[in-house]
Amino acid sequence: MARRQAGIADLVLEQGSATIKDLAEHFEVSLITMHRDLDELERQGIIRKLRGYVTAEPSSLFDSSVRYRMRAAQREKEALARFAVTQVEPGQSVMLDESTTALMVARMLPGKAPLTVITNFALILEELSEVRGVDLISLGGEYLPFLAAFGGEICRASLSAVRADVLFTSTSAVSDGAALHQDEKTMSGKRAMIESAQRSILLVDHTKFGRVALHKLAPLTDFDLVVVDSGVDEAHLDEMRARSIPFEVAPL
């Protein structure tokens, strides 16, 4: 059963979505068995069940799982991360949120050591745990398996005890001059990070522009810098210019 569920998850994550009927036929099980498998995968936060199909893709109400996000827009996230590390100097304290874009940044930070890295993202803690010259500070709290990260009030409280030179953060959607996110608990943690950093930099790949999400994280003018990849439409850049939003374009 566990092997079949892993196979179902891999298939849905690769395709983005699939009908429940097609999944049952592909794995040669009954619809009842498939529904049970999908219920378990939904409980784990990997997929969402809708009427007649399942999806791993984000919507205005739900963010996608960390496993899906790690597969999405990898080239764009690498471009953003390459630019991000140019904003870091040895000896600084760098805060990274639970975004997969921040994980890309973490993978490029060892060349800037010595550094202190502050994060709530378990995958970043794992990535940097044995890197010489990088001191890690973990933001604890409630563990959120869907995000592979810590959140909640304890995490927010721990942020009041630290101050970072620079924060690199991302979000799910950008529309009407604002960063948006689906999950209120995640969003409140990101806001606390912005307040705990001397300089906050928003990293958003071009696929995030024009999307919508339920909650408003912050106006783009609240960030010291917005970094986008060169795949972004010129119309979105014109809008940021009109709103006096500081931005840089990272070449792909």
KADA-V898176 format. One record per backbone hydrogen bond with DSSP energy under -0.5 kcal/mol. CO is the residue of the C=O (numbers start at 1). NH is the residue of the N-H. Records with the same first field share a line. If there is no record, write none. Layout:
CO=NH  NH
//
This chain:
1=5
2=6
3=7
4=8
5=9
6=10
7=11
8=12
9=13
10=14
11=15
12=16
16=56  57
18=54
19=23
20=24
21=25
22=26
23=27
24=29
25=28
30=34
31=35
32=36
33=37
34=38
35=39
36=40
37=41
38=42
39=43
40=44
41=46  47
42=45
48=55
50=52
52=20  21
53=50
54=18
55=48
60=214
62=59
65=69
66=70
67=71
68=71  72
69=72
71=74
73=77
74=78
75=79
76=80
77=81
78=82
79=83
80=84
81=85
82=86
83=86
84=87
85=88
89=92
92=94  116
93=165  166
94=118
95=168
96=120
99=103
100=104
101=105
102=106
103=107
104=108
105=108  109
106=109  110
108=111
109=112
110=113
114=91
115=135
116=94
117=137
118=96
119=139
120=122  150
121=124  125
122=126
123=127
124=128
125=129
128=131
130=132
131=134
133=114  115  135
135=117
137=119
138=140
142=151
143=145
144=147  148  149
146=66
148=122  123
149=144
151=142  155
152=156
153=157
154=158
155=159
156=160
157=160
158=161
159=162
164=198
165=199
166=95
167=169  201
168=97
169=203
173=180
174=210
175=178
177=220
178=175
179=217  218
180=172  173
181=215
182=184
183=187
184=188
185=189
186=190
187=191
188=192
189=193
190=194
191=195
192=196
194=197
196=164
199=167
200=224  225
201=169  203
202=204  227
204=229
205=208
206=209
208=174  211
215=181  217
218=179
219=222
220=223
225=202
226=228  248
227=204
228=250
229=232
233=236  237
234=238
235=239
236=240
237=241
238=242
239=243
240=245
241=244
244=246
246=226
248=228  250
249=251
250=230
//
